Amino acid sequence: MLFRNVIGQSEVKQHLIELVQFNRVSHALLFLGTEGGGALPLALAFAQYIICDKVNGRQKHPDSSGRENEPDSCGECPACVKAQKLIHPDIHFSYPVIPRKPGDKPVSSDYMTEWREFISQNAYGNVYDWLQFIGAENKQGNITAQECNDIIHKLYLKSFESDYKILVMWMPEYLGNEGNKLLKLVEEPPPNTLFLLVAENESLIIPTILSRTQLVKIPSLESKDIQNALTERTKISSEQARQVAAISEGNYHEALQLLKHGEEDWQQLLREWLNAILRTGLIAQVRWIEEVSKSGRERQKQFLRYFNHLLEQAIRSSMMDEAHLNIPDNEKDFVIRLNKIADISQQQAIIEELDKATYYIERNANAKMLFHALTIKLYHIIAHKTIPTLI
């Protein structure tokens, strides 16, 4: 992975390059960022930058006077070619896996073929995408004690080709208490050994490991960067890319999911739900809940996030002059109607409930129970208002 192929994040890229140029690289870095911000692609690009022959001065070019002048790995030397294919012998990977059959003690290397394919197709994918890619279904992925033993074994070996040995651990949140096996290795690693941990939730990382890392904070992506990436990589129109980028809220994975479900009529689904909650009653609610519960988890998440997006647009329209708003025409009428249904405090309360529901969907909550409870909560939040028709 080249830095130039990572979407946006110019300040983070510059910081990482300067860490190498000024010899300030800690032996353990924590790339911490929310889903879809590019933490994993940045870690992969950083690992490649470190082992690049040109960056390290092993391969001299006429226009190169040394490491300090290289803003990216070259992408052409043998080390870069192997790193880009995820086959470099000195870059190791760890990630959540599942047993292939009962009694298995899986390690990441058992899934290396799948990992290479997954990253080549979806470097901005989340852990749910990965677990479904390897056929986990409802199984819980883990980074196991056996995996920790395998990491220790690999990192105590001499490097094969590079000056460095690098471990990229994706989602250390899945590392249970057995992760303490790695504590001594992280605290006193062999020479030129680097740990690159890539995480989304700092609070779920073992404190003993967390305290020994240097934080690299990865912010959410700028909407313009997502828009540009969508236009270049998916060949959609600039206007469609702008709208998707606005809804995705700094999450490129979310933007791709929105495109995947681009034919969905979220407004109609939302209109039916709100009418069932506020006008047509229990039978319509049960019918709607039955229907939405049959859809996949990703579709349910997209729908809730779209509702959130409309509510945020409604709040902005209540607080800002219309001339400064940038609401697409196909959403403007619905936003006006949402402002008639609920005031700002009610809209904020609904947003909180939708965020909670999305969180539980990601953790395999029962869809029928979740949407039934959410329907009741939304009714109580807005029932005292005089409700205009949404049809």
N, C-alpha and C positions, 0 to 999 in steps of 0.2 A: 504494500500500500504506500503510495506517495502522498506527501502532505497536500500536494496540489489537487489530489483526487478526493480529499476530505472536504465536505461541504462547509463553507464559512469558517468560523473559529480562527480568524487570522491572529488575534492576540494570543490565544493559547498556543498556536503553532510557533509563533515567534518566541514565546517563553520557553517552549521545549527545545527549540534549536539553540537558544542561548544557554540553556543548562549544559548542553554538550560542548558548545564552543568555549565556555568559560570553566569547564571541568567542575560543574556544580551538581552533577547528577547524583541523587541519593540512591543507595542500593535498593530502596523500596519506595515506589511511587504509587499513590492511589489516585486513579483517574475517576473522579466522582462527578456524575452528571445524570440528569433525568433521561428517561427513555427517548430515543430518537435524536439526541443531541450530538451523537458522534463520538462518544467516549471510546468505544472499541476501535473504530477506524483510526482515531488519533493514536491509540496505544500501538496498533499494528504499524502505523506510519513511523512512530517514534522508534520502535524496535528495528525497523528496516533502516532508518537513518543512522542508528548507532552502529550497525554491522556493515553498512555500505563501504565498499573498498575505496571509493573516491573520497568520501567524507573522512575516512581514516588515513588517507594518504597512501594507501596500498596501490592504488591505480592512479597514476598521474595523467592529467589532461593538459593540453597546451594553455587552456584558459583558466587553469586552477593553480592557485598559489598556496593551497592548504585548506584545512578544515574550516577555518573561520569565514571563508568566502562561499561556503556551500549552503544555500537556503533550503535544500531538499536533497534526499538521496537521489542518485543518478538514474536508478531504474534500469540500468543496462549491465552493470558488472555482475559477475556470477553470484555474488552474495545477494544482490537485489533481486535477481531473477528467481532465486530459490525462495527468498523471503516473500515475494509476491505470490508464489505458488503454495506458500505455507509448507515448504519442504526443507527449509534450512535446518541442518542438524543441531544448531546451537540456539534455536528459538523453540521453546517448548510451550505447550498449551494445556490449560486446565479449565474445565467447565462442567456444569451439572450433567450427569448421565444417569441412566436407568439400567437395571439388570436386564439382560436379554432373555434370561429364563430364571426361574426360581433357584435361589442358592448361589447365583453369580455374584462375584465381587468386582464390579466393573471399574475400569479406569478410563481416563480420557483418550488414551492412545487406541483403545478398542474402537473408538468412534472417529478416528482421524480422517478417514475417507469421507464420511458424512460431514464432518466439520469443514473440510476444504470446500466441498460442494455448497454447503450452506453459506459460508462467507462470500464465495464467488457470486452467489445469487442475491444475497440479502445481508450485506454487512451492517445495515441499520436495523436488523431484526431484533426482536426481544426474546426473552427466555421462553415465553410461551411458544413462539414460532419455532424455536430450536427444539423444544421437547416434542412438539407435534411432528417436526421434521424427522425425528428418530423414532417415531411411533409410540410415544409415551402414553397417548390418550389421557387417562386420568391419573397416571402414575406420577409420583413426586420425584423430581430430579434431585440429585445430591452430589456433593463432592466428598467422597468417602475417605475413611481411614486408610483403605488400600491405596487410594489415589495419593494421599499424603506420603505414604511410604515410597510410592513410585517417584514422586517429585524429589524427595530426599536423595534417592538413588541416582536420578538423572543429574541433579545439580552438583553432586559431589564428584562426578566424572570430569575429566579434563575436557575442555572445549575441543571441537573437531576442526573447525575452520576459522572461526572468528576469535578476536581477543576476548569476547564476552560470551557468557551464557545467560540467556534471558528466559524468564518464565512469564507468560501472559496468562493471568488467571482472570477469567470472565465470571462475574457474579459470585464473589467470595461470600455473599450473603448465604449461599447454599453450603457453606463450610460450617459444620457443627462443631461441637467441643473437641472433636478429634483433630480440628485444626491446630490445637495446641502442640501437636506433634511437630509442626513447622516452626514453632516459636524460636528454637535455638538456631535454626537455619536462617530465619529472617533477621535475627538479632546479630548473629556472627556468620555471615555468608562466606563461602570461599571467595578468593580474589576475583574481581571482574564478573560478579554474579549480580544480575538485576532482577527484581521482582516488579512487575507491572500489574497491579490489581485494578480491575475495571468494575466499578460498582454503581448502583443506583440509589441504594439506601444505606447510609452510613451507620444508622442505629442497629442494623442487623448483622454487622460485621463483628467478629469476636474482638472485644476490647484489647486483648493482649496483642493481637496482630495489628489492629488499627493504630494503636499508640506508637508503633514502630515504622509508620509510613509517612512520607511527605505528600501532602495533599496537592493535587492538580485539579482545580475546580473547573468543570466544563459547563458553561452556561447553556441555556436553551438557544436554539438557532434563531437568527433574525428572520423575519418573514420574507424579506427580500432575498436572502440566501436560499431559502426553501423554494421560493418562486423561480429563481434562476436555475436551480438544480432540476426542478420539475420540467421547465421549458427545454433544457438541454438534454435531459436523460429520458424523458418520457414522450417528448415531442407533442405535448398538448399546447393549446393556445396560451398566450401570455395572460389573457383575461381569466381563463379557467385556472391557470396556475396561481394567479393572484388570489382568487377566491379560496382555493384549497389551502394555500399558505396561511391565509388569515384565520381559517378555522382550525388549522393543525396546532396552533399555539406553540411554535418552536420545536415541534416534534416531526422529524422527517418520516419516521416510521408511520406515524399517524397520517401524514399527507398521502403516503402510498396506499394506506388502507382506505382512505377516503376516495381515492381514484378507483380502487378495486370495487368499491361499492357505489361508484359514481352514478349508476342508473337507479339507485334507491330513491324513492320519493319520501324523504324523511319528514317533510312538512305535512304530507297527508297522513303519515303514521302518527305524528304528534297531534295533528288536529283531531284524529279519531280518539286518541287517548284522552286529551283534555275534554272533549265533548262527553266521553264516557264518564269521566270523573265528575264533571260539573253539571251535566244536563241529562244524559240518557240513562244513567243509573247502573245498578249492580249487574244486570244481565250483560249489558254492553261491556262493562269492565271485565267480567269473566271471559267473555269472548275475545277481547283484545289481549288479555294476559295469556290466554291459551295460545293465541297466534304468535305473539312475540317470543314466548318461551320455546317455541319450536325452532326459532332461528339460532344460528351459531353465536358463540360467545363474542366473537369479533364484531358481528353485526349489532348485537345488543350494545356493546361499548360505543360503537360509532354513533348509534342513535342517541344515546345519553349525552355524548360529547357534542353532538350537533344541537341538541336542546340547550345545553350549557352555553354554546356559542351564541344562540339567539337571545338567551337571557342576558348575556354580557353586552350584546349589541343594544338590547332594550335599556339597560342601565345607562349606557353611554348616551343614548338618544335622550334620556331624561335629564342628563346633567350637562350636555353640550349643545351648542348652537348647531342647528341642522346643517349649516354651511360647512362645518368642520367634520361632519360625519362621512364615513365612506362605506355605506351599507348598500350591497347589491340590490337592484330593483326587485328581484324575485324574493327578497327577504324583508324588504321595507314594510310592506303591508302587515306581515305577520308580527314584526317587531312592534308596530303600533298597537296591534290587538293585544299583545302580551302586556303592554303598559296599561291597557284598560283592565286587564284581568288582575294584575298584581302590582303593588307599589315596589319601590326599590328594596325595602327591608324584606318583603316577601320574596322577591326575586333572589336576593342573596341567600335566604333560607332554603329556597329550592335548589340553588346551585350547590350548597353544602350537602344536601341530601343526594343529589345526582353524583357528586364526587364520591360519597360513601358507597353508593350503589355500584359505581364503576370499580372501586377498590375490591368489593366483594365478588363481583363478576370475575375479576382477574384471579380470584382465589377459589373458583369453582363453586360459588354459592348456588343453591337451588334457584333456578330462574323464576319458577312460578311463585315461590314464597317471597323472593326478593321484589318482584314487580307488584305482587299483591300488597306487600307492606309499603312500598313506595307510593302506590296509588292512594292508600289511606293517608299517608303523610302529606301528600300534595293536596288532597282534599281539605285537610285540617288547616294547612297553611293559607289557602286562598278562599275557603268556603264563605267567609263572611262578606266577600266583595259581591257587588252586583255584576253578574257574568254576562257579557255580550256573546252572541253566537259566534262560533269560529268557522262555521260552514260557509 
